[in-house]
C-alpha cells in the first residue's frame, strides 16, 4: 500500500527559482496537501518568496494559499569555526 | 500639539541592511507602535527579512514582534514599456 506524502519540505538554495517552482508544482500534483519552502540567507530567501508568489498567483491560482510564514535567525558555523547569524524563512503553501 | 506618528512605513531598497535597522529602531524610539517594512525584488526582500529578524532577535528583543507578513506580486513597467511581475514583501513589526 502506498500512502501519499501529505507534506513536503523543499530546501531552497542556489538553483534558479524555476527549479523550485517546478518541484513545488510536482509535489502538489503528487498529492501533497502542504509544501514547506525553507531558505537561509539573502539570495535563497528571495527565491523562496518568488517561488511562493509564482505558485499562488500564476501556477496554481485559487488552488494554493500561503498559510504561514516564519522568519528565523539561524546560527551558522562558518570557516574557522566562527559562529554567525543568518536570516531564514519558512513559507507554508497549502491546498485550499 | 504634536501627535506622535503611530505607524511608520520604511521602504527597503538598495542601502545596506544596517541602514534599515537603524531607521526601524529610531522609528520605535520616536514612539511608533508599528513599523512596516516594504520591499520589492530579490535583494530588497532579503534585506527586509534580515532587518526584521535583527530587530526582533537582537536590537529590540522582547519589545517588538513580527505581527504580519504579506507576500505580493507587483506589476512593474520596465524599460521599453514591457510589464513584468516582481515579488514583494510587507513585514509588520509591532511593539509588544
N, CA and C atoms of all chains as a GROMACS GRO file, in nm:
protein
  576
    1UNK      N    1   0.085  -0.120   0.000
    1UNK     CA    2   0.000   0.000   0.000
    1UNK      C    3   0.088   0.124   0.000
    2UNK      N    4   0.056   0.217  -0.086
    2UNK     CA    5   0.133   0.342  -0.086
    2UNK      C    6   0.051   0.453  -0.021
    3UNK      N    7   0.116   0.521   0.071
    3UNK     CA    8   0.049   0.637   0.132
    3UNK      C    9   0.110   0.764   0.074
    4UNK      N   10   0.028   0.846   0.010
    4UNK     CA   11   0.083   0.968  -0.048
    4UNK      C   12   0.137   1.057   0.063
    5UNK      N   13   0.249   1.122   0.034
    5UNK     CA   14   0.309   1.208   0.134
    5UNK      C   15   0.226   1.336   0.146
    6UNK      N   16   0.179   1.363   0.266
    6UNK     CA   17   0.088   1.477   0.285
    6UNK      C   18   0.163   1.609   0.288
    7UNK      N   19   0.288   1.603   0.326
    7UNK     CA   20   0.363   1.725   0.349
    7UNK      C   21   0.503   1.710   0.290
    8UNK      N   22   0.544   1.806   0.212
    8UNK     CA   23   0.677   1.802   0.152
    8UNK      C   24   0.755   1.926   0.194
    9UNK      N   25   0.880   1.907   0.225
    9UNK     CA   26   0.967   2.022   0.254
    9UNK      C   27   1.066   2.037   0.140
   10UNK      N   28   1.076   2.157   0.088
   10UNK     CA   29   1.172   2.186  -0.019
   10UNK      C   30   1.273   2.286   0.033
   11UNK      N   31   1.398   2.248   0.026
   11UNK     CA   32   1.505   2.340   0.068
   11UNK      C   33   1.544   2.426  -0.051
   12UNK      N   34   1.522   2.554  -0.039
   12UNK     CA   35   1.553   2.647  -0.148
   12UNK      C   36   1.698   2.693  -0.133
   13UNK      N   37   1.775   2.672  -0.238
   13UNK     CA   38   1.917   2.706  -0.234
   13UNK      C   39   1.957   2.792  -0.351
   14UNK      N   40   2.060   2.748  -0.421
   14UNK     CA   41   2.124   2.832  -0.522
   14UNK      C   42   2.074   2.810  -0.665
   15UNK      N   43   1.983   2.713  -0.684
   15UNK     CA   44   1.934   2.690  -0.821
   15UNK      C   45   1.841   2.804  -0.865
   16UNK      N   46   1.812   2.811  -0.995
   16UNK     CA   47   1.719   2.916  -1.039
   16UNK      C   48   1.580   2.893  -0.979
   17UNK      N   49   1.506   3.003  -0.961
   17UNK     CA   50   1.374   2.997  -0.899
   17UNK      C   51   1.283   2.894  -0.966
   18UNK      N   52   1.292   2.886  -1.100
   18UNK     CA   53   1.204   2.793  -1.173
   18UNK      C   54   1.220   2.648  -1.125
   19UNK      N   55   1.340   2.610  -1.082
   19UNK     CA   56   1.360   2.474  -1.031
   19UNK      C   57   1.269   2.448  -0.911
   20UNK      N   58   1.258   2.547  -0.823
   20UNK     CA   59   1.178   2.531  -0.703
   20UNK      C   60   1.029   2.541  -0.734
   21UNK      N   61   0.997   2.621  -0.834
   21UNK     CA   62   0.856   2.629  -0.878
   21UNK      C   63   0.812   2.492  -0.929
   22UNK      N   64   0.896   2.431  -1.013
   22UNK     CA   65   0.864   2.300  -1.070
   22UNK      C   66   0.853   2.196  -0.960
   23UNK      N   67   0.949   2.196  -0.867
   23UNK     CA   68   0.947   2.099  -0.757
   23UNK      C   69   0.819   2.113  -0.675
   24UNK      N   70   0.776   2.238  -0.653
   24UNK     CA   71   0.656   2.263  -0.574
   24UNK      C   72   0.530   2.213  -0.647
   25UNK      N   73   0.520   2.247  -0.775
   25UNK     CA   74   0.404   2.203  -0.853
   25UNK      C   75   0.398   2.050  -0.856
   26UNK      N   76   0.515   1.987  -0.876
   26UNK     CA   77   0.519   1.840  -0.880
   26UNK      C   78   0.475   1.779  -0.747
   27UNK      N   79   0.516   1.841  -0.636
   27UNK     CA   80   0.476   1.790  -0.504
   27UNK      C   81   0.324   1.796  -0.487
   28UNK      N   82   0.265   1.908  -0.525
   28UNK     CA   83   0.119   1.920  -0.513
   28UNK      C   84   0.051   1.819  -0.606
   29UNK      N   85   0.103   1.805  -0.727
   29UNK     CA   86   0.042   1.711  -0.822
   29UNK      C   87   0.056   1.566  -0.775
   30UNK      N   88   0.159   1.539  -0.695
   30UNK     CA   89   0.180   1.404  -0.642
   30UNK      C   90   0.092   1.379  -0.519
   31UNK      N   91   0.014   1.479  -0.479
   31UNK     CA   92  -0.080   1.458  -0.370
   31UNK      C   93  -0.051   1.530  -0.240
   32UNK      N   94   0.056   1.609  -0.237
   32UNK     CA   95   0.086   1.681  -0.113
   32UNK      C   96  -0.024   1.782  -0.082
   33UNK      N   97  -0.059   1.790   0.046
   33UNK     CA   98  -0.156   1.892   0.091
   33UNK      C   99  -0.083   2.019   0.128
   34UNK      N  100   0.045   2.003   0.161
   34UNK     CA  101   0.122   2.112   0.217
   34UNK      C  102   0.265   2.104   0.163
   35UNK      N  103   0.317   2.214   0.117
   35UNK     CA  104   0.458   2.220   0.076
   35UNK      C  105   0.524   2.333   0.156
   36UNK      N  106   0.634   2.299   0.224
   36UNK     CA  107   0.705   2.398   0.305
   36UNK      C  108   0.834   2.435   0.235
   37UNK      N  109   0.849   2.563   0.204
   37UNK     CA  110   0.972   2.613   0.143
   37UNK      C  111   1.060   2.668   0.254
   38UNK      N  112   1.182   2.616   0.263
   38UNK     CA  113   1.276   2.665   0.364
   38UNK      C  114   1.397   2.725   0.295
   39UNK      N  115   1.439   2.842   0.341
   39UNK     CA  116   1.553   2.908   0.279
   39UNK      C  117   1.633   2.982   0.384
   40UNK      N  118   1.762   2.989   0.361
   40UNK     CA  119   1.851   3.055   0.455
   40UNK      C  120   1.946   3.145   0.378
   41UNK      N  121   1.958   3.270   0.420
   41UNK     CA  122   2.049   3.363   0.354
   41UNK      C  123   1.980   3.438   0.241
   42UNK      N  124   2.037   3.554   0.211
   42UNK     CA  125   1.978   3.651   0.119
   42UNK      C  126   1.920   3.596  -0.009
   43UNK      N  127   2.002   3.545  -0.096
   43UNK     CA  128   1.956   3.500  -0.226
   43UNK      C  129   1.849   3.394  -0.218
   44UNK      N  130   1.869   3.299  -0.129
   44UNK     CA  131   1.774   3.188  -0.116
   44UNK      C  132   1.638   3.237  -0.065
   45UNK      N  133   1.640   3.332   0.029
   45UNK     CA  134   1.514   3.388   0.081
   45UNK      C  135   1.436   3.453  -0.032
   46UNK      N  136   1.505   3.530  -0.114
   46UNK     CA  137   1.439   3.597  -0.227
   46UNK      C  138   1.378   3.494  -0.322
   47UNK      N  139   1.452   3.384  -0.348
   47UNK     CA  140   1.400   3.281  -0.438
   47UNK      C  141   1.279   3.210  -0.377
   48UNK      N  142   1.281   3.189  -0.246
   48UNK     CA  143   1.168   3.124  -0.180
   48UNK      C  144   1.042   3.210  -0.190
   49UNK      N  145   1.060   3.342  -0.167
   49UNK     CA  146   0.946   3.434  -0.177
   49UNK      C  147   0.893   3.436  -0.321
   50UNK      N  148   0.983   3.444  -0.418
   50UNK     CA  149   0.940   3.445  -0.558
   50UNK      C  150   0.867   3.316  -0.594
   51UNK      N  151   0.921   3.203  -0.547
   51UNK     CA  152   0.856   3.074  -0.574
   51UNK      C  153   0.714   3.074  -0.520
   52UNK      N  154   0.700   3.120  -0.395
   52UNK     CA  155   0.568   3.117  -0.330
   52UNK      C  156   0.466   3.202  -0.404
   53UNK      N  157   0.504   3.323  -0.443
   53UNK     CA  158   0.406   3.409  -0.510
   53UNK      C  159   0.378   3.361  -0.653
   54UNK      N  160   0.479   3.302  -0.718
   54UNK     CA  161   0.455   3.249  -0.853
   54UNK      C  162   0.358   3.132  -0.848
   55UNK      N  163   0.374   3.045  -0.749
   55UNK     CA  164   0.284   2.931  -0.734
   55UNK      C  165   0.141   2.981  -0.707
   56UNK      N  166   0.130   3.072  -0.610
   56UNK     CA  167  -0.003   3.117  -0.568
   56UNK      C  168  -0.073   3.199  -0.677
   57UNK      N  169   0.003   3.287  -0.745
   57UNK     CA  170  -0.062   3.382  -0.835
   57UNK      C  171  -0.064   3.335  -0.980
   58UNK      N  172   0.029   3.246  -1.016
   58UNK     CA  173   0.040   3.214  -1.157
   58UNK      C  174   0.021   3.066  -1.188
   59UNK      N  175   0.085   2.977  -1.110
   59UNK     CA  176   0.084   2.836  -1.148
   59UNK      C  177  -0.034   2.759  -1.090
   60UNK      N  178  -0.072   2.786  -0.967
   60UNK     CA  179  -0.185   2.716  -0.906
   60UNK      C  180  -0.281   2.817  -0.842
   61UNK      N  181  -0.326   2.915  -0.922
   61UNK     CA  182  -0.413   3.018  -0.863
   61UNK      C  183  -0.544   2.957  -0.815
   62UNK      N  184  -0.594   3.006  -0.703
   62UNK     CA  185  -0.717   2.956  -0.640
   62UNK      C  186  -0.708   2.811  -0.594
   63UNK      N  187  -0.591   2.753  -0.601
   63UNK     CA  188  -0.576   2.615  -0.555
   63UNK      C  189  -0.484   2.607  -0.434
   64UNK      N  190  -0.396   2.703  -0.425
   64UNK     CA  191  -0.296   2.701  -0.318
   64UNK      C  192  -0.293   2.838  -0.251
   65UNK      N  193  -0.283   2.837  -0.117
   65UNK     CA  194  -0.268   2.963  -0.044
   65UNK      C  195  -0.144   2.957   0.043
   66UNK      N  196  -0.095   3.072   0.082
   66UNK     CA  197   0.016   3.080   0.177
   66UNK      C  198  -0.046   3.081   0.316
   67UNK      N  199  -0.027   2.973   0.391
   67UNK     CA  200  -0.097   2.963   0.520
   67UNK      C  201  -0.011   3.007   0.637
   68UNK      N  202   0.120   3.011   0.618
   68UNK     CA  203   0.205   3.057   0.728
   68UNK      C  204   0.341   3.102   0.673
   69UNK      N  205   0.398   3.202   0.738
   69UNK     CA  206   0.534   3.245   0.706
   69UNK      C  207   0.606   3.269   0.837
   70UNK      N  208   0.722   3.208   0.851
   70UNK     CA  209   0.803   3.232   0.972
   70UNK      C  210   0.937   3.291   0.932
   71UNK      N  211   0.979   3.392   1.006
   71UNK     CA  212   1.115   3.445   0.988
   71UNK      C  213   1.199   3.402   1.107
   72UNK      N  214   1.317   3.354   1.080
   72UNK     CA  215   1.402   3.298   1.186
   72UNK      C  216   1.544   3.351   1.174
   73UNK      N  217   1.617   3.338   1.282
   73UNK     CA  218   1.761   3.359   1.277
   73UNK      C  219   1.828   3.226   1.302
   74UNK      N  220   1.908   3.180   1.209
   74UNK     CA  221   1.982   3.055   1.228
   74UNK      C  222   2.127   3.088   1.262
   75UNK      N  223   2.183   3.005   1.348
   75UNK     CA  224   2.327   3.016   1.377
   75UNK      C  225   2.400   2.925   1.281
   76UNK      N  226   2.499   2.980   1.215
   76UNK     CA  227   2.578   2.900   1.121
   76UNK      C  228   2.725   2.909   1.163
   77UNK      N  229   2.790   2.794   1.165
   77UNK     CA  230   2.933   2.795   1.195
   77UNK      C  231   3.009   2.802   1.063
   78UNK      N  232   3.078   2.912   1.045
   78UNK     CA  233   3.147   2.934   0.918
   78UNK      C  234   3.286   2.877   0.918
   79UNK      N  235   3.361   2.911   0.817
   79UNK     CA  236   3.500   2.865   0.808
   79UNK      C  237   3.578   2.922   0.926
   80UNK      N  238   3.662   2.840   0.985
   80UNK     CA  239   3.739   2.884   1.101
   80UNK      C  240   3.663   2.867   1.231
   81UNK      N  241   3.542   2.810   1.223
   81UNK     CA  242   3.466   2.780   1.343
   81UNK      C  243   3.395   2.898   1.405
   82UNK      N  244   3.394   3.011   1.335
   82UNK     CA  245   3.329   3.130   1.391
   82UNK      C  246   3.179   3.122   1.366
   83UNK      N  247   3.102   3.150   1.473
   83UNK     CA  248   2.958   3.142   1.459
   83UNK      C  249   2.899   3.276   1.412
   84UNK      N  250   2.808   3.268   1.318
   84UNK     CA  251   2.741   3.393   1.278
   84UNK      C  252   2.592   3.367   1.258
   85UNK      N  253   2.514   3.474   1.261
   85UNK     CA  254   2.370   3.463   1.247
   85UNK      C  255   2.331   3.483   1.101
   86UNK      N  256   2.234   3.408   1.056
   86UNK     CA  257   2.186   3.426   0.920
   86UNK      C  258   2.033   3.420   0.921
   87UNK      N  259   1.973   3.511   0.847
   87UNK     CA  260   1.827   3.515   0.842
   87UNK      C  261   1.775   3.397   0.762
   88UNK      N  262   1.659   3.346   0.802
   88UNK     CA  263   1.598   3.233   0.733
   88UNK      C  264   1.447   3.252   0.726
   89UNK      N  265   1.386   3.182   0.632
   89UNK     CA  266   1.240   3.193   0.616
   89UNK      C  267   1.179   3.056   0.595
   90UNK      N  268   1.059   3.038   0.645
   90UNK     CA  269   0.980   2.917   0.616
   90UNK      C  270   0.844   2.962   0.567
   91UNK      N  271   0.810   2.919   0.447
   91UNK     CA  272   0.682   2.957   0.388
   91UNK      C  273   0.600   2.830   0.369
   92UNK      N  274   0.480   2.828   0.426
   92UNK     CA  275   0.393   2.712   0.413
   92UNK      C  276   0.287   2.737   0.307
   93UNK      N  277   0.289   2.655   0.202
   93UNK     CA  278   0.188   2.660   0.097
   93UNK      C  279   0.091   2.543   0.121
   94UNK      N  280  -0.038   2.573   0.111
   94UNK     CA  281  -0.136   2.470   0.142
   94UNK      C  282  -0.246   2.468   0.037
   95UNK      N  283  -0.290   2.348   0.002
   95UNK     CA  284  -0.405   2.337  -0.089
   95UNK      C  285  -0.529   2.396  -0.024
   96UNK      N  286  -0.603   2.476  -0.100
   96UNK     CA  287  -0.725   2.536  -0.041
   96UNK      C  288  -0.838   2.434  -0.044
   97UNK      N  289   0.036   7.134   1.930
   97UNK     CA  290   0.041   6.999   1.985
   97UNK      C  291   0.100   6.902   1.884
   98UNK      N  292   0.191   6.820   1.932
   98UNK     CA  293   0.246   6.721   1.840
   98UNK      C  294   0.187   6.584   1.872
   99UNK      N  295   0.139   6.518   1.768
   99UNK     CA  296   0.090   6.382   1.785
   99UNK      C  297   0.194   6.286   1.730
  100UNK      N  298   0.247   6.198   1.815
  100UNK     CA  299   0.349   6.105   1.765
  100UNK      C  300   0.288   6.016   1.657
  101UNK      N  301   0.369   5.988   1.558
  101UNK     CA  302   0.321   5.903   1.449
  101UNK      C  303   0.313   5.758   1.498
  102UNK      N  304   0.197   5.700   1.489
  102UNK     CA  305   0.175   5.567   1.544
  102UNK      C  306   0.232   5.458   1.454
  103UNK      N  307   0.240   5.489   1.326
  103UNK     CA  308   0.276   5.386   1.229
  103UNK      C  309   0.374   5.444   1.128
  104UNK      N  310   0.483   5.376   1.107
  104UNK     CA  311   0.583   5.424   1.011
  104UNK      C  312   0.601   5.318   0.903
  105UNK      N  313   0.613   5.361   0.780
  105UNK     CA  314   0.645   5.268   0.671
  105UNK      C  315   0.786   5.298   0.622
  106UNK      N  316   0.867   5.194   0.614
  106UNK     CA  317   1.003   5.209   0.565
  106UNK      C  318   1.017   5.129   0.435
  107UNK      N  319   1.057   5.198   0.330
  107UNK     CA  320   1.079   5.130   0.202
  107UNK      C  321   1.221   5.077   0.199
  108UNK      N  322   1.235   4.947   0.193
  108UNK     CA  323   1.367   4.885   0.192
  108UNK      C  324   1.416   4.874   0.047
  109UNK      N  325   1.532   4.932   0.022
  109UNK     CA  326   1.586   4.933  -0.114
  109UNK      C  327   1.727   4.881  -0.120
  110UNK      N  328   1.815   4.961  -0.178
  110UNK     CA  329   1.950   4.913  -0.209
  110UNK      C  330   2.056   4.945  -0.104
  111UNK      N  331   2.018   5.019   0.001
  111UNK     CA  332   2.119   5.051   0.104
  111UNK      C  333   2.155   4.928   0.186
  112UNK      N  334   2.264   4.936   0.262
  112UNK     CA  335   2.297   4.819   0.347
  112UNK      C  336   2.189   4.797   0.452
  113UNK      N  337   2.176   4.671   0.493
  113UNK     CA  338   2.072   4.633   0.590
  113UNK      C  339   2.077   4.719   0.716
  114UNK      N  340   2.198   4.750   0.762
  114UNK     CA  341   2.210   4.830   0.885
  114UNK      C  342   2.136   4.964   0.876
  115UNK      N  343   2.129   5.024   0.758
  115UNK     CA  344   2.055   5.149   0.742
  115UNK      C  345   1.909   5.132   0.782
  116UNK      N  346   1.852   5.019   0.741
  116UNK     CA  347   1.710   4.995   0.769
  116UNK      C  348   1.689   4.953   0.914
  117UNK      N  349   1.789   4.885   0.969
  117UNK     CA  350   1.783   4.850   1.112
  117UNK      C  351   1.780   4.978   1.195
  118UNK      N  352   1.870   5.070   1.163
  118UNK     CA  353   1.876   5.198   1.236
  118UNK      C  354   1.747   5.276   1.220
  119UNK      N  355   1.696   5.284   1.097
  119UNK     CA  356   1.571   5.358   1.071
  119UNK      C  357   1.456   5.298   1.152
  120UNK      N  358   1.454   5.165   1.162
  120UNK     CA  359   1.346   5.098   1.236
  120UNK      C  360   1.356   5.126   1.386
  121UNK      N  361   1.478   5.113   1.440
  121UNK     CA  362   1.498   5.140   1.583
  121UNK      C  363   1.461   5.284   1.614
  122UNK      N  364   1.502   5.378   1.527
  122UNK     CA  365   1.471   5.520   1.550
  122UNK      C  366   1.320   5.544   1.547
  123UNK      N  367   1.250   5.477   1.457
  123UNK     CA  368   1.104   5.494   1.450
  123UNK      C  369   1.038   5.448   1.579
  124UNK      N  370   1.079   5.332   1.630
  124UNK     CA  371   1.021   5.282   1.755
  124UNK      C  372   1.056   5.376   1.870
  125UNK      N  373   1.180   5.423   1.872
  125UNK     CA  374   1.222   5.513   1.980
  125UNK      C  375   1.149   5.646   1.974
  126UNK      N  376   1.105   5.684   1.853
  126UNK     CA  377   1.030   5.809   1.837
  126UNK      C  378   0.882   5.791   1.872
  127UNK      N  379   0.845   5.669   1.910
  127UNK     CA  380   0.709   5.648   1.958
  127UNK      C  381   0.618   5.566   1.869
  128UNK      N  382   0.670   5.517   1.756
  128UNK     CA  383   0.586   5.436   1.668
  128UNK      C  384   0.545   5.306   1.739
  129UNK      N  385   0.418   5.268   1.717
  129UNK     CA  386   0.371   5.140   1.771
  129UNK      C  387   0.394   5.030   1.669
  130UNK      N  388   0.404   5.072   1.544
  130UNK     CA  389   0.409   4.977   1.433
  130UNK      C  390   0.504   5.030   1.327
  131UNK      N  391   0.592   4.944   1.280
  131UNK     CA  392   0.679   4.981   1.167
  131UNK      C  393   0.658   4.877   1.058
  132UNK      N  394   0.626   4.926   0.938
  132UNK     CA  395   0.603   4.836   0.826
  132UNK      C  396   0.721   4.844   0.729
  133UNK      N  397   0.785   4.731   0.706
  133UNK     CA  398   0.895   4.724   0.610
  133UNK      C  399   0.839   4.675   0.477
  134UNK      N  400   0.860   4.754   0.372
  134UNK     CA  401   0.813   4.712   0.239
  134UNK      C  402   0.932   4.697   0.147
  135UNK      N  403   0.935   4.590   0.072
  135UNK     CA  404   1.047   4.566  -0.019
  135UNK      C  405   0.997   4.498  -0.145
  136UNK      N  406   1.064   4.526  -0.253
  136UNK     CA  407   1.027   4.470  -0.382
  136UNK      C  408   1.153   4.419  -0.451
  137UNK      N  409   1.149   4.295  -0.501
  137UNK     CA  410   1.264   4.240  -0.573
  137UNK      C  411   1.362   4.172  -0.480
  138UNK      N  412   1.435   4.078  -0.540
  138UNK     CA  413   1.523   3.988  -0.465
  138UNK      C  414   1.605   4.049  -0.353
  139UNK      N  415   1.700   4.132  -0.386
  139UNK     CA  416   1.791   4.185  -0.285
  139UNK      C  417   1.719   4.258  -0.173
  140UNK      N  418   1.622   4.340  -0.209
  140UNK     CA  419   1.550   4.420  -0.110
  140UNK      C  420   1.469   4.330  -0.016
  141UNK      N  421   1.409   4.225  -0.071
  141UNK     CA  422   1.332   4.131   0.013
  141UNK      C  423   1.424   4.068   0.117
  142UNK      N  424   1.540   4.026   0.074
  142UNK     CA  425   1.636   3.965   0.167
  142UNK      C  426   1.676   4.063   0.276
  143UNK      N  427   1.698   4.190   0.238
  143UNK     CA  428   1.736   4.290   0.338
  143UNK      C  429   1.620   4.318   0.435
  144UNK      N  430   1.498   4.318   0.386
  144UNK     CA  431   1.382   4.340   0.474
  144UNK      C  432   1.370   4.227   0.576
  145UNK      N  433   1.388   4.103   0.530
  145UNK     CA  434   1.381   3.988   0.621
  145UNK      C  435   1.492   3.996   0.725
  146UNK      N  436   1.614   4.027   0.680
  146UNK     CA  437   1.726   4.039   0.773
  146UNK      C  438   1.701   4.150   0.875
  147UNK      N  439   1.649   4.263   0.828
  147UNK     CA  440   1.619   4.374   0.917
  147UNK      C  441   1.520   4.330   1.025
  148UNK      N  442   1.414   4.263   0.982
  148UNK     CA  443   1.308   4.222   1.076
  148UNK      C  444   1.362   4.128   1.183
  149UNK      N  445   1.439   4.028   1.144
  149UNK     CA  446   1.488   3.932   1.244
  149UNK      C  447   1.596   3.996   1.333
  150UNK      N  448   1.675   4.086   1.278
  150UNK     CA  449   1.776   4.153   1.361
  150UNK      C  450   1.709   4.240   1.467
  151UNK      N  451   1.604   4.310   1.428
  151UNK     CA  452   1.529   4.394   1.524
  151UNK      C  453   1.469   4.306   1.633
  152UNK      N  454   1.399   4.200   1.589
  152UNK     CA  455   1.327   4.116   1.686
  152UNK      C  456   1.421   4.039   1.777
  153UNK      N  457   1.530   3.985   1.720
  153UNK     CA  458   1.614   3.893   1.798
  153UNK      C  459   1.733   3.962   1.864
  154UNK      N  460   1.776   4.076   1.811
  154UNK     CA  461   1.899   4.133   1.861
  154UNK      C  462   1.885   4.275   1.916
  155UNK      N  463   1.813   4.363   1.842
  155UNK     CA  464   1.812   4.504   1.882
  155UNK      C  465   1.700   4.539   1.978
  156UNK      N  466   1.581   4.482   1.958
  156UNK     CA  467   1.470   4.510   2.049
  156UNK      C  468   1.404   4.379   2.094
  157UNK      N  469   1.483   4.287   2.150
  157UNK     CA  470   1.426   4.158   2.190
  157UNK      C  471   1.322   4.177   2.300
  158UNK      N  472   1.215   4.099   2.292
  158UNK     CA  473   1.104   4.104   2.388
  158UNK      C  474   1.029   4.238   2.386
  159UNK      N  475   1.064   4.324   2.291
  159UNK     CA  476   0.992   4.452   2.284
  159UNK      C  477   0.912   4.463   2.155
  160UNK      N  478   0.958   4.391   2.054
  160UNK     CA  479   0.895   4.400   1.922
  160UNK      C  480   0.868   4.260   1.870
  161UNK      N  481   0.751   4.242   1.809
  161UNK     CA  482   0.724   4.112   1.747
  161UNK      C  483   0.685   4.135   1.601
  162UNK      N  484   0.696   4.029   1.522
  162UNK     CA  485   0.651   4.035   1.382
  162UNK      C  486   0.505   3.995   1.384
  163UNK      N  487   0.415   4.091   1.356
  163UNK     CA  488   0.273   4.061   1.371
  163UNK      C  489   0.206   4.020   1.240
  164UNK      N  490   0.270   4.051   1.128
  164UNK     CA  491   0.211   4.010   1.000
  164UNK      C  492   0.318   4.011   0.891
  165UNK      N  493   0.305   3.919   0.797
  165UNK     CA  494   0.392   3.916   0.679
  165UNK      C  495   0.305   3.890   0.558
  166UNK      N  496   0.317   3.975   0.458
  166UNK     CA  497   0.242   3.952   0.334
  166UNK      C  498   0.340   3.935   0.219
  167UNK      N  499   0.312   3.836   0.134
  167UNK     CA  500   0.388   3.822   0.010
  167UNK      C  501   0.299   3.864  -0.105
  168UNK      N  502   0.352   3.945  -0.194
  168UNK     CA  503   0.272   4.001  -0.302
  168UNK      C  504   0.344   3.988  -0.435
  169UNK      N  505   0.268   4.000  -0.542
  169UNK     CA  506   0.329   4.016  -0.674
  169UNK      C  507   0.296   4.156  -0.722
  170UNK      N  508   0.396   4.235  -0.752
  170UNK     CA  509   0.373   4.368  -0.806
  170UNK      C  510   0.400   4.367  -0.955
  171UNK      N  511   0.320   4.446  -1.028
  171UNK     CA  512   0.347   4.464  -1.170
  171UNK      C  513   0.437   4.586  -1.186
  172UNK      N  514   0.544   4.569  -1.258
  172UNK     CA  515   0.637   4.680  -1.281
  172UNK      C  516   0.652   4.700  -1.430
  173UNK      N  517   0.645   4.825  -1.474
  173UNK     CA  518   0.666   4.852  -1.616
  173UNK      C  519   0.813   4.886  -1.636
  174UNK      N  520   0.880   4.800  -1.708
  174UNK     CA  521   1.024   4.816  -1.725
  174UNK      C  522   1.059   4.906  -1.842
  175UNK      N  523   1.186   4.907  -1.876
  175UNK     CA  524   1.232   4.985  -1.992
  175UNK      C  525   1.164   4.930  -2.118
  176UNK      N  526   1.120   5.020  -2.203
  176UNK     CA  527   1.053   4.978  -2.325
  176UNK      C  528   0.905   4.953  -2.303
  177UNK      N  529   0.855   4.980  -2.181
  177UNK     CA  530   0.713   4.970  -2.154
  177UNK      C  531   0.661   4.829  -2.132
  178UNK      N  532   0.750   4.733  -2.124
  178UNK     CA  533   0.707   4.594  -2.105
  178UNK      C  534   0.675   4.569  -1.957
  179UNK      N  535   0.562   4.507  -1.932
  179UNK     CA  536   0.522   4.482  -1.794
  179UNK      C  537   0.576   4.347  -1.746
  180UNK      N  538   0.631   4.349  -1.622
  180UNK     CA  539   0.675   4.223  -1.566
  180UNK      C  540   0.635   4.215  -1.420
  181UNK      N  541   0.632   4.093  -1.368
  181UNK     CA  542   0.592   4.072  -1.229
  181UNK      C  543   0.716   4.067  -1.141
  182UNK      N  544   0.704   4.123  -1.023
  182UNK     CA  545   0.815   4.118  -0.930
  182UNK      C  546   0.759   4.085  -0.791
  183UNK      N  547   0.827   3.998  -0.721
  183UNK     CA  548   0.784   3.958  -0.587
  183UNK      C  549   0.809   4.072  -0.489
  184UNK      N  550   0.719   4.085  -0.392
  184UNK     CA  551   0.732   4.190  -0.292
  184UNK      C  552   0.691   4.135  -0.156
  185UNK      N  553   0.737   4.202  -0.051
  185UNK     CA  554   0.704   4.158   0.085
  185UNK      C  555   0.668   4.278   0.171
  186UNK      N  556   0.577   4.256   0.263
  186UNK     CA  557   0.546   4.356   0.366
  186UNK      C  558   0.554   4.288   0.501
  187UNK      N  559   0.640   4.341   0.586
  187UNK     CA  560   0.658   4.283   0.718
  187UNK      C  561   0.616   4.386   0.822
  188UNK      N  562   0.523   4.348   0.909
  188UNK     CA  563   0.475   4.441   1.012
  188UNK      C  564   0.541   4.407   1.145
  189UNK      N  565   0.616   4.504   1.197
  189UNK     CA  566   0.676   4.492   1.330
  189UNK      C  567   0.594   4.574   1.427
  190UNK      N  568   0.564   4.516   1.542
  190UNK     CA  569   0.477   4.584   1.637
  190UNK      C  570   0.533   4.576   1.778
  191UNK      N  571   0.519   4.684   1.852
  191UNK     CA  572   0.558   4.682   1.993
  191UNK      C  573   0.472   4.583   2.068
  192UNK      N  574   0.536   4.502   2.154
  192UNK     CA  575   0.455   4.404   2.229
  192UNK      C  576   0.393   4.474   2.351
   0.00000   0.00000   0.00000
